[in-house]
């Protein structure tokens, strides 16, 4: 299970690097998930990540960090399902209007979080 969490950390690094280099890609991804009820897929992915992180936490070097990420994924998945597309679209619209600098700052945060996951796995 530790290897899966480590691999997910590497995936997060690639996503962070992609958003850092090409911030427009994140806006296109948001545009895709904004349509219809596709946002629920994001919620489902977050639930799956929560399960992996919470189950895998016991095998990791720093259990509480991985468990904390699992709890954050669980909460964010719940928020998505409880809010629904209608309430989330204005937030996604706001995100798409932001400058490339803010998107790059978010990418750096993703990279830091990925490094913490990799180090803790």
Protein Blocks (a to p, Z undefined) as FASTA:
>chain_A
ZZmmmmmmmmmmmmmmmmmmmmmlmmmmmmmmmgojllmmmmmmmmmmmmmmmmmmmmpm
blmlmmmmmmmmmmmmmmmmmnommlmmmmmmmmmmpcfklmmmmmmmmmmmmmmmmmmZ
Z
